[in-house]
Amino acid sequence: MTRMIVTGVDASDTAFKAAQKAAQLAADSGAVLHICTAYSSASSDALSEAQSAQNSNRVISAEFQKLIDGVADASLRVAESVAEILRQSHPSLTIEVSSMAGTPSDVLLHKAEALNADVIVVGNKNIKGVSRILGSVARKVASGATCDLYIANTSY
């Protein structure tokens, strides 16, 4: 029985289509849908380095922290916006959202593990070459997932 489905979104059409499929799967199975977003951890790493430097300027560090918080908030708003749209199609579906620093694949894998997800839903990309079937996020998630992986056809 599927209880938790995790998917990730950004501003791309591919991610939105995958989220739509994840919502349908969650609605059909009675699962909770968790939508996560990722933002660059480089900003967080830079802040940590600045704070640990001997001559760290507290004013600059405080302003830099506000910038990072703004990026995290904007990232979370993306997930919340997608959740709002999906709730219109699936009003009884329980949807949770989160945002986390890291690469999209790392965030998806971390969230799936932390939430004991049954399924991760990602989209395929309509690209050429070696990655024709799977985008880089899907490939990385496929190699690291500890639960089932659903690859949604997002090329329509």
Summary of the structure (lengths in Angstrom):
residues: 156
radius of gyration: 17.1
end to end distance: 29.0
largest distance: 56.5
contacts: 494
relative contact order: 0.21
helix: 53%
strand: 19%
